[in-house]
Amino acid sequence: MARMHAIPLRNDDVFYPESDGQPMGETELHRDEIVYLIEAFKKRFQEEAEVYVGGNLFLYYRRGDPRAVICPNVMVIKGVPKLPPRRTYKLWEEGETPCVVIEVRSDSTEGNDFAGKKALYESLGIEEYFLYDPLALRIPQILGFRLADDGRYQPVDPEPDGSLLSATTGVTLRLEGQLIRMVETVTGQKFLRIPETEAALAKARQECLALEDEIARLRRELERRSEP
């Protein structure tokens, strides 16, 4: 009887889960702020095909080791296409690390966000790392770190109003009350939340209707005056 030889496991045969099966456990405020930041970055880079924006997505950073995984709340990656949608992000397949990561801090993630994740993101060469506490339980409420020439994180110096500039993405992160606001650094344009966008559209529609009514009134007035 011929002897059977075991087939060695190739890296391509390794299973990389898309979820750890655990609930996210975020408060409604944490969830809303994560969604806002992701959508704001998507708006910021909507015209650039080679920028991918994602969040709460497993990022695998060592081929063949499914334990080498992290799940950033928000990440921006330059040099990779927006499409197709990712189920996970594998560094060795994509070839690019995020240029910026933002973690929305909570009591349950505080220690890991500041120590463990910070050290990992530094080792991966992620140029900027920001932490934001939407519940305003910590001071400062926004922290930022940027890689220095020696490859180590150094704190990002805040602007006079306490805001932080992201050099890699061209946006400024600042507080409005306890909520974060993303602003385009050069133009000062605010990135709106979905309810704010809907309110602005509703206001614009009302102004258009009012303008149409005024034009109709003026037309009737001109017709009246032109009558013999």
C-alpha positions in Angstrom: 0.0 0.0 0.0 1.4 3.4 -1.0 2.4 5.6 1.8 0.3 8.8 2.0 2.2 12.1 2.5 0.7 15.0 4.4 0.1 18.0 2.3 1.8 21.0 3.9 -0.5 23.9 4.8 0.1 26.9 2.5 -0.4 30.5 3.6 -3.2 30.7 1.1 -5.0 27.9 3.0 -5.1 29.8 6.3 -8.5 30.9 7.4 -8.8 34.6 8.2 -12.1 35.2 10.1 -14.2 38.2 9.2 -15.6 38.5 12.7 -14.7 37.3 16.2 -18.3 36.5 16.9 -18.5 39.1 19.7 -20.9 42.0 19.8 -19.4 45.4 19.2 -20.7 46.7 22.5 -20.6 50.4 21.4 -22.9 53.0 22.8 -25.2 54.8 20.4 -22.9 57.9 20.6 -19.8 55.8 19.8 -21.5 54.2 16.8 -22.7 57.5 15.4 -19.3 59.2 15.8 -17.6 56.3 14.0 -20.1 56.4 11.2 -19.7 60.2 10.9 -15.9 59.9 10.7 -16.0 57.2 8.1 -18.5 59.0 5.9 -16.7 62.3 6.3 -13.4 60.7 5.1 -15.3 59.1 2.2 -16.6 62.6 1.2 -13.1 64.0 1.6 -11.6 61.5 -0.9 -14.6 60.9 -3.1 -12.8 62.2 -6.2 -9.7 60.1 -5.6 -10.0 56.5 -6.9 -6.9 55.3 -5.1 -8.0 56.0 -1.5 -9.9 53.4 0.6 -11.8 54.4 3.7 -13.1 51.8 6.1 -13.7 51.0 9.7 -14.5 48.2 12.2 -12.9 45.9 9.6 -10.4 43.2 10.5 -6.9 44.3 9.4 -4.5 41.3 9.2 -0.9 42.3 9.3 1.1 39.1 9.2 0.6 36.5 6.4 -0.1 33.0 7.7 -1.1 34.2 11.2 -4.8 34.9 11.8 -4.0 36.0 15.3 -2.1 39.0 13.9 -5.2 41.1 13.5 -6.5 44.5 14.6 -9.9 46.2 14.0 -9.5 50.0 13.7 -12.6 52.0 14.2 -11.6 54.3 11.3 -8.8 54.0 8.8 -7.7 55.7 5.6 -5.4 54.0 3.1 -3.8 55.7 0.2 -2.6 53.9 -2.9 -5.3 51.2 -3.0 -8.6 51.2 -5.0 -11.9 52.0 -3.4 -13.5 48.9 -4.9 -14.2 46.1 -4.5 -15.7 46.3 -1.0 -13.4 44.5 1.5 -14.5 41.8 3.9 -11.1 42.0 5.6 -8.0 43.9 4.8 -4.7 41.9 4.4 -1.6 44.0 4.3 0.4 41.5 2.2 -2.3 41.5 -0.5 -3.1 45.2 -0.6 0.5 46.4 -0.2 -0.3 49.6 1.7 -0.8 50.4 5.4 -3.2 53.0 6.6 -1.9 56.5 6.6 -4.2 57.4 9.5 -6.2 55.5 12.1 -8.8 56.9 14.6 -10.0 55.0 17.6 -13.2 56.2 19.3 -12.3 55.4 23.0 -14.6 53.9 25.6 -14.0 52.7 29.1 -13.6 49.1 27.9 -11.0 50.0 25.3 -9.1 52.8 27.0 -6.0 50.9 28.1 -5.6 48.9 24.8 -6.2 52.0 22.7 -3.5 54.0 24.4 -0.9 51.3 25.0 -1.4 48.1 23.0 -2.9 49.6 19.8 -0.6 52.6 19.8 2.5 50.4 20.0 1.1 48.1 17.2 0.2 51.0 14.9 3.6 52.5 15.4 5.3 49.2 14.5 3.2 48.9 11.4 4.3 52.4 10.2 0.9 54.0 10.4 1.8 57.6 10.1 -0.9 59.2 12.2 -3.0 57.8 15.1 -5.8 59.8 16.8 -7.9 58.9 19.8 -11.2 60.5 20.5 -13.5 60.2 23.5 -17.1 61.2 22.6 -18.3 60.9 26.3 -15.8 63.6 27.3 -14.6 61.5 30.2 -10.9 62.2 29.5 -8.9 65.4 29.1 -7.8 66.1 26.4 -10.8 64.7 24.6 -8.8 64.3 21.3 -5.2 63.0 21.2 -3.0 62.6 18.2 0.3 61.0 17.4 2.5 61.2 14.3 5.6 59.2 13.3 8.8 61.1 13.7 12.0 60.4 11.6 13.1 57.7 14.1 9.9 55.8 13.4 8.4 56.5 16.9 5.2 58.3 17.7 5.4 61.8 18.9 2.3 63.8 20.1 0.6 66.1 17.6 0.7 69.6 19.0 -2.8 71.0 19.2 -3.8 74.3 17.5 -4.7 77.3 19.8 -8.4 76.1 19.8 -7.4 72.6 20.7 -8.0 71.1 17.3 -5.5 68.6 15.7 -4.3 68.7 12.1 -4.0 65.5 10.1 -1.1 66.1 7.7 -1.7 62.9 5.8 -5.4 63.6 4.9 -5.6 67.4 4.9 -8.3 67.7 7.5 -8.6 69.2 10.9 -10.3 67.4 13.8 -11.9 69.7 16.4 -14.6 69.6 19.0 -18.0 71.2 18.8 -19.4 70.6 22.3 -18.6 67.0 23.0 -18.8 65.9 19.3 -16.0 65.8 16.8 -16.1 67.9 13.7 -14.0 67.2 10.6 -13.0 70.3 8.6 -11.0 70.6 5.4 -7.9 72.3 6.6 -7.3 74.5 3.5 -10.8 75.6 2.7 -12.4 75.4 6.2 -15.3 73.4 4.7 -17.2 71.5 7.4 -18.1 67.8 6.7 -21.7 67.5 7.8 -23.5 64.7 9.6 -26.4 63.0 7.8 -29.1 64.9 9.8 -27.2 68.2 9.1 -27.1 67.4 5.3 -30.8 66.5 5.3 -31.6 69.8 7.1 -29.5 71.8 4.7 -31.3 70.1 1.7 -34.7 70.8 3.2 -33.7 74.5 3.7 -32.5 74.8 0.2 -35.7 73.3 -1.1 -37.7 75.8 0.9 -35.6 78.6 -0.5 -36.1 77.4 -4.0 -39.8 77.3 -3.6 -39.9 80.7 -2.1 -37.8 82.0 -5.1 -40.2 80.3 -7.5 -43.1 82.0 -5.8 -41.4 85.4 -6.0 -40.6 84.9 -9.7 -44.2 84.0 -10.3 -45.4 87.1 -8.4 -43.1 89.4 -10.4 -44.2 87.8 -13.7 -47.8 88.5 -12.8 -47.0 92.0 -11.8 -45.2 92.6 -15.2 -48.2 91.1 -17.1 -50.6 93.4 -15.1 -48.5 96.5 -15.9 -48.3 95.6 -19.6 -52.1 95.4 -20.0 -53.6 98.3 -21.8 
